[in-house]
Amino acid sequence: MNNKIVTLGVAALGVAAAQAADAGKIWDVTASLRGFYDDNYTTSPEALAEESWGIEVSPGISLTIGEGTDMELSARYAFGMRYYEDRESDNEDYGHELGIGLDKMFSNSSRLQLSNGLVVAQEPEILNGGTPLRTEGDNLRNTFSAQYRRVLSGSIGVELGYGNSIYDFEEEFHSALLDRSYNQVSLDVFYGASQTEYFAGYQFSSTDFDGNTLEVPGLSFNPEARNNHAHYGYVGARHQLDKNFLANLQAGVQNVDYYDYDLMPGFIPEDETSPYVNAGMEWGYAEGSKLVAGVSLARAATDLQAADQETTSVYAQLLHKVSARVHGTLTGRFQDAEISGGGGKLDGKEESLLLLGGSLTYAIADNIWAELAYNYDELDSDIQDRSFERNVVSVGIGTSF
C-alpha cells in the first residue's frame, strides 16, 4: 500500500531509484520531501474530521551483501517525519522502519531464511495491528520469522517455520486491547513436480494479550480472556511458470481455542472454527512493470471489546513503466471483517475497509525524481461513530545515491 509516513516514501523511491542502481553496489541512500493535504488526519466520522496541510520528510538507507551468492545479508532503515500545520495537539508524527534479513544456502537441498522487521508508527496500514483507525503515540510492532527448507529425497522435502510478533501500543485504550505477543511454529511436507510444488502442513500458534484491564461504562474488559491457542491444517501449491510469473495457494481449516474464556463468559466464545485461505500471485508482464495480487481469509485481532474478527481481504498492486522516465503505481485493498464475541452489541457486526492509492513518478535525472500521489481510505462500520473517509494528496521530490 502507499502508506502514510515511512512506507509511502520508500515505495515511491524504489521505482525511480532502481533506474540508477550501479552493478555491484551494495548500498543505497534515498530521501524525499513532500507537501501534502490530509482532509481527515484523525480518521474520525465526517462531523468530527480535522483537515490540515503539511510537509513530509523521509530519508532511508539499504544495504545488501552477497547478493546472488550462497549467503545474502540485507538491512534497511527508513525514517519519516510528517508535520501537520493545523493540528491542535502535537504537530509532528515520527515513524521508523528497520528490517534485516539473512538467506543462507547450505547446499542445493538445504536453505535457511531469517528476517526481522521493527516498525514504530501511528498509521494502521503500517502497523497492521488489528485496528483500522489512527492510533496516537509511538506504537511498536516487531516481527521475526525463521524458515528452514530441506529436500530429503528426490522431490520430497520438509519446511520448518517459526514466527514471533510483538505489539506494544502507547495509548491506554489500544494498549489494553491490542498489546500482545504471538508465537507460531509450522511443519510442511512438500512434493515438487515440474514447475509446480504441492504441500500439506500443520501450524500451531499461541497469542498472549498482556494489556491492562480496560474499564469502560458498564463493562470491565479483561484482555487476558482473549488468550488463545490456534491450530491450522492446510494443503496448497506453488507454481512458477518462469522468472516472471509466480503463484501460490494455501487453504484449510483454523480452530482457535480461547482457553481463558471463562474470565469473561458471554463475551469471549470457548472456541471458533473457520476456513483459512492465503493465495497470491506476482506477474512481471513487461520490463519495469509488475502486478501483485492476492486474497486471504483468516482470524485477526480487533480493537473492539470482543474476541477477534474473521477477515476476508483482497489486495492488488500494479507497478507500470509508462516510459523510460515515467512510472505509475496503483494499489488497492478491500477487507471485510465480522466481529466474534463481545455480547449482543458487537457479535456478528461487520466492518468494511477500503484502501486505494495511486502515484505518478517522473525521473528528472537518473537519481532525481518528482512524484504526485493520492490515497483514499474508507471504513464502513456497523459500530456507531467508527465509519470515516479520508483523502490525502501529496506532491514531492526525491533523490537517491
C-alpha positions as CSV (number, residue, x, y, z in Angstrom):
1,M,0.0,0.0,0.0
2,N,1.0,3.6,-0.3
3,N,1.3,4.1,3.5
4,K,1.3,7.5,5.0
5,I,4.6,8.1,6.9
6,V,7.6,5.9,6.0
7,T,6.3,3.3,3.7
8,L,4.8,5.7,1.2
9,G,8.1,7.5,0.7
10,V,10.2,4.4,0.4
11,A,7.9,2.6,-2.0
12,A,7.9,5.6,-4.4
13,L,11.7,5.9,-4.1
14,G,12.1,2.4,-5.1
15,V,10.7,2.8,-8.6
16,A,12.9,5.6,-9.6
17,A,16.0,4.6,-7.7
18,A,16.0,1.2,-9.4
19,Q,16.9,3.0,-12.6
20,A,20.1,4.4,-11.1
21,A,21.3,1.2,-9.3
22,D,25.0,0.5,-10.1
23,A,26.1,-3.1,-10.8
24,G,27.9,-4.4,-7.7
25,K,26.7,-1.6,-5.5
26,I,25.8,-2.9,-2.0
27,W,24.1,0.2,-0.5
28,D,21.5,2.8,-1.5
29,V,20.6,6.1,0.3
30,T,17.3,7.7,-0.5
31,A,15.5,10.9,0.6
32,S,12.2,12.6,-0.3
33,L,10.4,15.8,0.6
34,R,6.7,16.2,0.1
35,G,3.9,18.7,0.6
36,F,0.5,17.2,1.4
37,Y,-3.1,17.8,2.2
38,D,-5.0,15.4,4.5
39,D,-8.7,16.0,4.9
40,N,-9.2,13.7,8.0
41,Y,-5.9,13.1,9.8
42,T,-7.7,11.8,12.9
43,T,-9.7,9.1,10.9
44,S,-12.9,10.4,12.5
45,P,-16.5,10.4,11.4
46,E,-17.4,13.2,8.9
47,A,-18.8,15.6,11.6
48,L,-15.5,15.4,13.6
49,A,-13.0,15.3,10.8
50,E,-10.0,17.6,11.0
51,E,-8.0,18.7,8.0
52,S,-4.5,20.1,7.5
53,W,-1.8,20.9,5.1
54,G,1.7,19.7,5.9
55,I,5.2,18.6,5.0
56,E,6.7,15.1,5.0
57,V,10.4,14.2,5.1
58,S,11.5,10.6,4.6
59,P,15.2,9.5,4.3
60,G,16.2,5.9,4.1
61,I,19.2,3.6,3.6
62,S,19.5,0.0,2.5
63,L,22.4,-2.5,2.4
64,T,22.8,-5.8,0.7
65,I,25.9,-8.0,1.0
66,G,26.4,-11.2,-1.0
67,E,23.5,-10.8,-3.4
68,G,23.3,-13.8,-5.7
69,T,25.7,-15.9,-3.6
70,D,25.0,-18.7,-1.1
71,M,24.7,-16.2,1.7
72,E,22.9,-12.9,1.3
73,L,22.6,-10.4,4.2
74,S,20.3,-7.4,3.8
75,A,19.4,-4.5,6.1
76,R,17.3,-1.3,5.6
77,Y,16.2,1.6,7.7
78,A,13.7,4.4,6.9
79,F,12.7,7.4,9.0
80,G,9.6,9.5,8.4
81,M,8.6,12.9,9.8
82,R,5.2,14.4,9.0
83,Y,4.4,17.9,10.1
84,Y,0.7,19.0,10.2
85,E,0.2,22.8,10.0
86,D,-3.3,22.9,11.5
87,R,-3.2,20.1,14.1
88,E,-4.2,21.4,17.5
89,S,-2.2,18.9,19.5
90,D,1.4,17.8,18.7
91,N,2.1,18.9,15.1
92,E,4.6,16.1,14.2
93,D,4.3,12.4,13.5
94,Y,7.5,10.3,13.6
95,G,7.9,6.9,12.1
96,H,10.7,4.3,11.9
97,E,11.1,1.1,9.9
98,L,14.0,-1.2,10.4
99,G,14.4,-4.6,8.6
100,I,17.2,-7.2,8.5
101,G,17.3,-10.5,6.6
102,L,19.6,-13.5,6.1
103,D,19.3,-16.0,3.3
104,K,21.8,-18.9,3.6
105,M,22.0,-21.8,1.1
106,F,23.9,-24.6,2.7
107,S,23.5,-26.7,-0.4
108,N,21.1,-27.2,-3.3
109,S,18.8,-29.1,-1.0
110,S,19.2,-27.1,2.3
111,R,18.2,-23.4,2.9
112,L,17.7,-21.1,5.9
113,Q,15.9,-17.8,5.8
114,L,15.8,-15.3,8.7
115,S,14.1,-11.9,8.9
116,N,13.1,-9.3,11.4
117,G,11.1,-6.2,11.0
118,L,10.6,-3.4,13.5
119,V,8.0,-0.6,13.0
120,V,7.2,2.4,15.1
121,A,4.3,4.4,13.7
122,Q,0.8,5.8,14.1
123,E,-0.9,4.8,10.9
124,P,-2.9,1.5,10.9
125,E,-1.7,0.5,7.4
126,I,1.9,0.4,8.6
127,L,1.3,-1.2,12.0
128,N,-1.3,-3.8,10.8
129,G,-2.0,-4.3,14.5
130,G,-5.8,-5.1,14.3
131,T,-7.2,-1.5,14.2
132,P,-8.3,0.4,11.1
133,L,-8.1,3.7,13.0
134,R,-5.2,6.0,13.6
135,T,-3.5,5.5,17.0
136,E,-1.6,8.3,18.7
137,G,1.8,7.7,20.3
138,D,4.9,5.6,19.5
139,N,3.3,2.3,18.7
140,L,5.6,-0.6,18.1
141,R,5.4,-3.8,16.1
142,N,8.2,-6.3,15.8
143,T,8.0,-9.4,13.7
144,F,10.6,-12.2,13.5
145,S,10.5,-15.1,11.0
146,A,12.7,-18.2,10.5
147,Q,12.3,-20.9,7.9
148,Y,14.4,-23.9,7.2
149,R,13.8,-26.0,4.0
150,R,15.3,-29.4,3.3
151,V,14.9,-31.7,0.4
152,L,15.0,-35.2,1.8
153,S,14.9,-37.4,-1.2
154,G,14.2,-36.7,-4.9
155,S,11.3,-34.2,-5.0
156,I,10.1,-34.7,-1.4
157,G,11.2,-32.4,1.4
158,V,10.1,-30.6,4.6
159,E,10.0,-27.0,5.7
160,L,10.1,-25.9,9.3
161,G,8.9,-22.4,10.3
162,Y,8.9,-20.2,13.4
163,G,7.4,-16.8,13.8
164,N,7.1,-14.2,16.7
165,S,5.3,-10.9,16.7
166,I,5.1,-8.3,19.5
167,Y,2.6,-5.4,19.5
168,D,3.0,-2.5,22.0
169,F,0.7,0.5,21.8
170,E,1.4,3.7,23.8
171,E,-2.2,5.0,24.1
172,E,-4.1,3.4,27.0
173,F,-7.2,2.2,25.2
174,H,-5.4,0.5,22.4
175,S,-2.7,-0.8,24.7
176,A,-5.4,-2.6,26.8
177,L,-7.0,-4.2,23.7
178,L,-4.0,-4.9,21.4
179,D,-0.8,-5.3,23.4
180,R,0.2,-8.9,22.8
181,S,2.9,-11.4,21.9
182,Y,2.3,-14.1,19.2
183,N,4.3,-17.2,18.6
184,Q,3.8,-19.8,15.9
185,V,5.5,-23.0,14.6
186,S,4.8,-24.9,11.4
187,L,5.7,-28.0,9.6
188,D,5.1,-28.5,5.8
189,V,5.8,-31.6,3.7
190,F,6.2,-30.8,0.0
191,Y,6.5,-32.6,-3.3
192,G,7.9,-30.9,-6.4
193,A,6.7,-31.8,-9.9
194,S,8.0,-29.9,-12.9
195,Q,7.0,-26.2,-12.3
196,T,4.6,-26.9,-9.5
197,E,5.2,-27.8,-5.9
198,Y,2.4,-29.3,-3.7
199,F,2.4,-29.3,0.0
200,A,0.4,-30.1,3.2
201,G,1.1,-28.7,6.6
202,Y,0.2,-28.0,10.2
203,Q,0.7,-24.8,12.2
204,F,0.3,-24.1,15.9
205,S,0.2,-20.6,17.3
206,S,-0.2,-19.1,20.8
207,T,-1.3,-15.5,21.4
208,D,-1.0,-13.8,24.9
209,F,-2.7,-10.5,25.5
210,D,-0.8,-8.6,28.2
211,G,-2.6,-5.2,28.4
212,N,-4.2,-3.8,31.5
213,T,-7.9,-4.4,32.2
214,L,-10.0,-1.9,30.3
215,E,-12.7,-0.1,32.3
216,V,-15.5,1.2,30.1
217,P,-19.0,2.2,31.2
218,G,-20.9,-0.9,32.2
219,L,-18.0,-3.3,31.5
220,S,-14.6,-4.3,32.9
221,F,-12.9,-5.9,29.9
222,N,-10.0,-8.3,30.8
223,P,-7.8,-8.7,27.7
224,E,-6.4,-12.0,29.1
225,A,-9.7,-13.6,28.3
226,R,-8.7,-13.4,24.6
227,N,-5.6,-15.5,25.1
228,N,-5.7,-18.4,22.7
229,H,-4.1,-21.4,21.0
230,A,-4.8,-21.9,17.3
231,H,-4.4,-24.9,15.1
232,Y,-4.2,-24.8,11.3
233,G,-4.4,-27.7,8.9
234,Y,-3.9,-26.9,5.2
235,V,-2.9,-28.1,1.7
236,G,-1.6,-26.0,-1.1
237,A,0.5,-25.5,-4.2
238,R,3.2,-23.1,-5.5
239,H,3.6,-22.6,-9.3
240,Q,6.4,-20.9,-11.1
241,L,5.9,-20.7,-14.9
242,D,9.2,-18.7,-15.3
243,K,11.0,-15.9,-13.5
244,N,8.2,-13.5,-14.4
245,F,5.2,-15.4,-13.0
246,L,4.7,-17.0,-9.6
247,A,1.5,-18.1,-7.9
248,N,0.6,-19.8,-4.6
249,L,-2.5,-21.2,-2.9
250,Q,-2.9,-22.4,0.6
251,A,-6.3,-23.4,2.0
252,G,-7.5,-25.3,5.1
253,V,-9.2,-25.0,8.4
254,Q,-8.4,-22.9,11.5
255,N,-9.5,-23.7,15.1
256,V,-9.0,-21.1,17.9
257,D,-9.2,-22.2,21.5
258,Y,-9.8,-19.3,23.9
259,Y,-8.6,-21.2,27.0
260,D,-9.3,-18.3,29.4
261,Y,-12.8,-17.6,28.0
262,D,-14.2,-18.1,31.5
263,L,-12.7,-14.8,32.6
264,M,-15.5,-13.1,30.5
265,P,-18.2,-15.7,29.7
266,G,-20.6,-14.5,27.2
267,F,-18.2,-12.0,25.7
268,I,-15.5,-14.5,24.7
269,P,-16.5,-17.8,23.0
270,E,-15.0,-21.0,24.1
271,D,-13.6,-21.7,20.6
272,E,-14.1,-20.8,16.9
273,T,-13.6,-22.9,13.8
274,S,-13.4,-21.2,10.4
275,P,-11.9,-21.6,6.9
276,Y,-8.3,-20.5,6.2
277,V,-7.1,-19.2,2.8
278,N,-3.9,-17.5,1.7
279,A,-3.4,-17.1,-2.1
280,G,-1.2,-14.7,-4.1
281,M,0.5,-14.1,-7.5
282,E,3.2,-12.0,-9.0
283,W,3.4,-11.3,-12.7
284,G,6.1,-9.3,-14.4
285,Y,4.2,-8.7,-17.6
286,A,6.8,-6.3,-19.1
287,E,10.2,-4.8,-18.4
288,G,9.8,-2.5,-15.4
289,S,6.1,-3.4,-14.9
290,K,4.6,-5.9,-12.4
291,L,1.2,-6.9,-11.0
292,V,1.0,-8.4,-7.5
293,A,-2.4,-9.6,-6.1
294,G,-3.8,-11.9,-3.5
295,V,-6.6,-12.9,-1.2
296,S,-6.7,-14.1,2.4
297,L,-9.3,-15.4,4.8
298,A,-8.2,-15.7,8.5
299,R,-9.0,-14.6,12.0
300,A,-7.3,-11.5,13.4
301,A,-7.1,-9.2,16.4
302,T,-9.6,-6.3,16.9
303,D,-9.5,-3.1,18.8
304,L,-13.2,-3.7,19.9
305,Q,-14.2,-5.3,23.2
306,A,-14.6,-8.7,21.5
307,A,-12.7,-11.9,21.0
308,D,-11.5,-11.3,17.4
309,Q,-12.7,-10.8,13.9
310,E,-12.9,-13.1,10.8
311,T,-11.5,-11.1,7.9
312,T,-11.6,-11.6,4.2
313,S,-9.0,-9.4,2.3
314,V,-8.3,-8.8,-1.4
315,Y,-5.4,-6.7,-2.5
316,A,-3.6,-5.7,-5.7
317,Q,-0.7,-3.5,-6.6
318,L,0.2,-2.5,-10.2
319,L,3.7,-1.0,-11.0
320,H,3.7,0.2,-14.6
321,K,6.5,1.6,-16.7
322,V,4.9,4.2,-18.8
323,S,8.2,5.3,-20.4
324,A,11.8,5.4,-19.6
325,R,11.2,8.3,-17.2
326,V,7.6,7.9,-16.1
327,H,6.3,5.2,-13.8
328,G,2.8,4.8,-12.4
329,T,1.6,2.9,-9.3
330,L,-1.9,1.8,-8.4
331,T,-2.7,0.0,-5.2
332,G,-5.9,-1.3,-3.7
333,R,-7.0,-3.3,-0.6
334,F,-10.5,-4.3,0.5
335,Q,-11.1,-6.0,3.8
336,D,-14.4,-7.3,5.2
337,A,-14.5,-8.3,8.9
338,E,-17.1,-9.9,11.0
339,I,-16.7,-9.5,14.8
340,S,-16.8,-12.6,17.0
341,G,-17.8,-12.3,20.7
342,G,-18.4,-9.1,22.6
343,G,-22.0,-9.8,23.5
344,G,-25.1,-8.7,21.6
345,K,-23.9,-5.2,20.8
346,L,-20.8,-6.5,18.9
347,D,-21.1,-10.2,18.0
348,G,-21.8,-10.6,14.3
349,K,-21.3,-6.9,13.4
350,E,-19.3,-6.1,10.3
351,E,-16.8,-3.6,9.1
352,S,-15.5,-3.0,5.6
353,L,-12.2,-1.2,5.0
354,L,-11.2,0.1,1.6
355,L,-7.7,1.5,0.9
356,L,-6.9,2.9,-2.6
357,G,-3.8,4.7,-3.8
358,G,-2.1,5.9,-6.9
359,S,1.1,7.7,-7.8
360,L,2.9,9.0,-10.9
361,T,6.7,9.4,-10.8
362,Y,8.8,11.3,-13.3
363,A,12.6,10.8,-13.4
364,I,14.1,14.3,-13.8
365,A,17.6,12.7,-13.9
366,D,19.0,9.3,-13.1
367,N,18.8,9.9,-9.4
368,I,16.3,12.7,-9.0
369,W,12.5,12.4,-9.5
370,A,9.2,14.2,-8.9
371,E,6.0,12.5,-7.7
372,L,2.3,13.1,-7.5
373,A,0.3,10.8,-5.2
374,Y,-3.2,10.3,-3.9
375,N,-4.6,8.0,-1.2
376,Y,-8.2,7.3,-0.3
377,D,-9.3,5.4,2.9
378,E,-12.8,4.4,3.9
379,L,-14.2,2.5,6.8
380,D,-17.8,1.4,6.7
381,S,-18.7,0.0,10.2
382,D,-21.9,-1.3,11.8
383,I,-20.4,0.1,15.1
384,Q,-21.5,3.6,15.9
385,D,-19.0,6.5,15.4
386,R,-16.4,4.4,13.7
387,S,-17.1,5.0,10.0
388,F,-14.9,7.5,8.2
389,E,-13.5,8.7,4.9
390,R,-10.0,10.1,4.3
391,N,-8.3,11.7,1.3
392,V,-4.6,12.5,1.2
393,V,-2.9,14.3,-1.8
394,S,0.8,14.9,-2.0
395,V,3.4,16.2,-4.4
396,G,7.1,15.9,-3.8
397,I,10.7,15.4,-5.0
398,G,13.2,12.7,-4.1
399,T,16.8,11.6,-4.7
400,S,19.0,8.5,-4.4
401,F,22.7,7.9,-4.5
